[in-house]
Amino acid sequence: MLSSEAAKLKAMIDKAIEDHKITTTEYEKILAIANADMKIDPQERQLLAQLQDLLTSGAVKRVPG
């Protein structure tokens, strides 16, 4: 079961995957959600790693906004 923060991260990351892009604002919001409780749990860490892999591979592109 995902924590509420992890669920929010997953939803935002899923949207980025669907759109094949993520805005700077969305990226910063993802980081803020992950850091909101001052602790990144294993689920959040996995989701952030997934996002980073998608950005590195070019499957998701960062765009201004």
TIMARBA-552743 format. One record per residue (C-alpha): x, y, z; residue in one letter. Coordinates in pm, whole numbers, padded with zeros to 5 digits, always signed. Layout:
XYZa ...
//
This chain:
+00000+00000+00000m +00136+00341-00096l +00165+00622+00154s -00041+00930+00068s +00274+01113-00045e +00381+00818-00260a +00031+00798-00411a +00050+01169-00505k +00396+01115-00655l +00275+00814-00850k -00019+01009-00992a +00204+01296-01102m +00466+01064-01249i +00198+00862-01430d +00069+01187-01583k +00421+01278-01697a +00459+00933-01856i +00124+00970-02030e +00216+01320-02156d +00580+01222-02233h +00679+01550-02067k +00703+01718-01731i +00716+02088-01665t +00969+02244-01433t +00680+02337-01202t +00550+01978-01195e +00901+01846-01130y +00952+02089-00842e +00609+01995-00702k +00705+01626-00711i +01023+01702-00515l +00826+01915-00267a +00575+01633-00208i +00857+01382-00159a +01029+01610+00092n +00713+01733+00267a +00753+01503+00566d +01135+01549+00570m +01175+01178+00495k +01183+00994+00164i +01045+00646+00222d +01138+00347+00001p +00824+00384-00213q +00895+00751-00277e +01260+00672-00350r +01155+00408-00606q +00912+00647-00775l +01172+00924-00791l +01426+00679-00936a +01170+00572-01196q +01113+00935-01293l +01487+00998-01315q +01530+00691-01538d +01253+00815-01768l +01414+01160-01788l +01759+01011-01853t +01629+00781-02127s +01433+01063-02291g +01099+00882-02249a +00986+01187-02050v +01120+01529-02137k +01148+01832-01907r +00985+02136-02058v +00956+02496-01933p +00647+02584-01741g 
//
